[in-house]
Amino acid sequence: MLHYSCDVCKRPIHPHADIRHIVKIEVFAAIEDEACDCQDADESGGDVDHLEEMQDLLEQLDECDDPRVAQDVTARSMRFDLCDACRRRFVKNPLGLKSGKQLNFSNN
């Protein structure tokens, strides 16, 4: 039998008594090519060879000198199990930003 625990609070999640929530996060580079002259198959009047297009894109990526691309081109997928209480907190603040109000004091 599989045993689950919350990845945030480490509390055991019982499959028959508790609700287990799954959070999936994908992180990948958003690279947009302004010079892209891509056309859909409907516009070009013929079939598009997607494998050939993918090969061309991979070759362009290998030859790319853009430092933004060179830093980290790998995509990451992450999966977390959360209990119901941690899910509610996560949905309210998914990026974990400071939840308290910031007070701005004068310099006097």
N, C-alpha and C positions, 0 to 999 in steps of 0.2 A: 504494500500500500504506500502511496506517495504521501509525504508530509510536506506541508507548505508553511512558510513563516513570512511575515511582513518584512520586506527589505528595508523599511524605514525604522520601525519600532522593535523589530525582531520577535514580535508576539506570534505564537503559533496560530495558524489559520486552520480550523477544523473543517474538512470538506462538507460535512452534513449540517453543521451548526452555524458556520460563518460564511459570509460572502467574500470571495477572493476576487480582487480586481487586478487586471493586468494593464500595465502602462508600457507602451512601446514607443521608443524614441529613435528617430533616424536623424543622423547628422551627415550632411554631405555638402560639398562645394557647389554653389550656384554660379556656374560659369555661363555667361551669355555671350554669344558671338554676334557682334553688331554687323559683321559682314556676311552673315549667313544668308545664302540665297536658296534655302531649302524650299522645295515645292511638294505639295501633296500629290498623290498619284492621280487625283481627279484633274488637277491643274495641268500636269505635264502630259496627260493623255495616254499614259502607259503605266506599266507596273513599276514599282520602286523596289530596288534590291536593298532591303534593310540591312542585310549582313555586310554588303559592300559599303553602305553609308557608315555603319558602325566601325568597320575597319579603317575608313578614312578619318573618322573622328579620333580613334585611338592613335593613329599615326600623327595627327595634328597635335594631340595632347603630348606625345613623346617629344615633339619638336618645339613645343611651346617654351618660350623664355620668360613668361609672366611669373614674377615671384610669388604672386598669390596662389598660383597653381602649384608651384614647386614646394610650398610649405607643407601642405597636407591634402593629397588628392584621394585619400582613402575614405570610403564611406563607413560609417559605424552604425550598427543597429543594436539597440539595448532594450532589454525587457526586464520589468520589475513586477513583483507581486506585492500588492498592498492590501491591508485590512480596510474595513469600511471607514474607520476614523481617519486613517492616514490618507485615504482617497479623498475624503472631504477637504482635508487641509491642502492636498496637492491641487485639487481643482480650483480652490480659491487663490492659490499663489503658485502656479506651475513652474515658474523660473526661480523661485526661492528668493525673490527680492525682499528687501526690508519691508516688513508689514507695518511698522509704526510710522506715525506722521513725523516728518522732519520739521524741526523748529528752527527758524532763522532768527538769530539774535543780532542786535545791532552792535557795532564796535565801540560804543561809548563807555 
